[in-house]
Amino acid sequence: MRIDSIDLENFRNYPSLHLDFEEGIHIFYGDNAQGKTNLLEAIYLSSVNRSFRTPNDRELIRFTDEEGHIKIFFEKQEIRHRIDVHLRKNNRKGIALDGVPVRRAGDFIGTLNVILFSPEDLQIVKEGPGERRRFLNTEISLLDKVYYAAIIRYKKALEQRNQLLKDISSDASLEGTLDAWDETLVSAGREIIATRRSFVSELAEIVKSFHETITGGKETLTLRYEPDVTEEYFGIRLKEHRERDLRQKTTTAGPHRDDLAFDIEAKEKDEPVMDARVYGSQGQQRTAALSLKLSEIEYVRRKTGEYPVLLLDDVLSELDAGRQRFLLDSINGVQTFLTCTGLEDVLKHSIRTEKVYHVTNGVITNGE
């Protein structure tokens, strides 16, 4: 997969921009708050249908304007496609794929396969389970439209059920309507749990290989799915928890409480397996996160036959020299858009770059 070009109009701090791309690594450097991440945000939005920085599309439009546009030409399976995103301050955004308006997000998400790696991703191991569930939902949805639809159904049913639990506290006669929402929740939840289990099982094999290479074989990392409840038992658990749910006015069982475990075993030490989320050092947690992100790239390649486009948003400055080297060596053959404040961290590794750009206040110039 390869992005051939991008056009921006009134997007963030870009009044107008056109760039053509090749395969390989493209570097965008410059001081902070100049627009480097804005470019990556536009690409990400064109894949996932949302920003990774704000839930409010209005913030994506240049503050002096009412509308903004993104146009991306890309190649997938040797077929050229075009994505158009039309942002409006006073209306929902519009999206077209190859000139045809997209009515449902599920018909569009993942058409352009993109993986984002930012400094925040390095915290995924030690942050709360919500971050790890967000990782699962994003990565699986990009390749599985059935899963994406199940997530949408589940979130809507969960929101309605939680509201109903609150309403019942003032009108007990409403309790009989819980069964209908329980049925929807269980149906969608079972799909989510089963798909997450399969995804983690496949990804764990790849994660383990990357981690052993990074640590020189000194550690083994096991990625493990921790469902709050199994798909077979979900319906029973909801009934068992109903009284608790009514007291707490929220749903206390289901895949919205799932987690991912990162178990590290030191091969050269006679120590028990360690939960990296709780006991891992910062270095171990970051190595586990790096293994996870690199595994996403390989997972997409295995599933689609092509590498995804990789967005590296100022990640190198957060990694030591050894992890920088491993990351850059691992993305050979992957079209990559990399942002950084200075070129030293990149060029010292003598990697081959297609283009180097300097970004200054929404203006991008050739930086070579």
C-alpha positions, 0 to 999 in steps of 0.5 A, a space after each residue: 500500500 502506498 499514498 501517492 499524494 495528499 492535498 489539504 485545504 484549510 486543514 489545521 494551519 494549512 491554508 493550502 498544501 499539495 505533496 507527492 510521495 514515493 515509497 520509503 521513508 519521508 521525514 518532516 522536521 521542524 520546531 514544535 507547533 509548526 504543523 508536522 503532526 497535523 499532516 499525519 493527522 490528516 492521513 490518519 483521519 482519512 483511514 480511521 474516520 477520526 482524529 487521534 488528537 480531538 473528538 471535535 471535527 470543528 477543531 480540524 478546520 483552520 480557525 478563519 474558515 468554515 470548511 476544510 478538505 483532505 484529498 488523498 490518492 493511494 494505491 492498494 493491491 495495485 489499484 489506484 483510489 481516491 479519498 475525499 474528506 469534506 469538513 464543515 464547522 456547522 455540519 457533519 463531515 462528508 467522505 467520498 471514496 473514488 468519487 462515491 459518497 460514503 453513507 456509513 463509516 463501516 463501509 469506509 474505515 480501513 480502506 486505507 490501512 494506516 498504523 500510527 505510532 506516537 509517544 502516547 503508544 509507548 505508555 499503552 502497557 502502563 496506562 489503564 485498560 481503557 487504552 488497551 481496549 481502544 487499541 484492540 477496537 481500532 486495530 481490529 476494526 481496520 480489518 474486520 467490518 463485522 467487528 466494527 459493526 458489533 462495536 457500534 451495536 454494543 456501544 449503543 446498547 450499553 449507553 441505552 442500558 446504563 441510562 435505563 439503569 439510572 431511570 429505573 431508580 426513579 421509575 421501577 416499572 421500567 425494569 422489565 425493559 432491561 431484557 431487550 437491551 440485555 439481549 442486544 448487549 449479549 449478541 454484540 458482546 459475544 462477537 466482540 469477545 470471540 474476535 478479540 480472542 482470535 486477534 490476540 492469539 494471532 498477534 501474540 505469536 508476532 509480538 513474542 518474536 519481535 520482543 525476543 529479537 529486541 532483548 537479544 533473547 533475554 526475555 520472552 513476552 506473552 500477550 494475553 487476552 483478559 476478557 471480563 467474561 467469556 462469550 458463553 457466560 456473558 448472558 448469565 453474568 448479566 442476570 447475576 449482576 442485575 441487582 448490583 447494576 441497579 444499585 450502581 446504575 451502570 453495567 458491571 460486566 462485559 467486554 467494555 471491561 476487558 484488558 490485555 496482559 503483558 507477561 514478561 519472563 526473564 530467561 537468564 534469571 530464576 524469577 516468576 513471570 512478571 506482569 509488565 503493566 504493574 512490575 515492569 521497568 520503564 524500559 521493559 514497558 517501552 520495549 513491550 509497547 514497541 514490540 506491539 506496534 511493530 507486530 501490528 505492521 506484520 499482522 496487517 501484511 499477513 492479513 492483506 498481503 501488503 504493508 500498511 502505511 506507517 505514521 511515526 509521530 516524534 517517536 524516535 526522541 522517546 527511544 534510546 539508540 538501540 530501540 531507534 535502530 531496531 525500529 528503523 531497521 524493522 520498517 524497511 519496505 514500509 512507506 513511512 511518514 516520520 516527524 521529528 524536531 531535528 534530523 540527528 536521531 534519524 540521519 545518524 542511523 544512515 537510513 535511506 530516505 525518499 524525501 526530507 521536508 522542513 515544516 514551518 508554520 504550515 509551510 512545507 519545503 524541501 529540507 534536503 
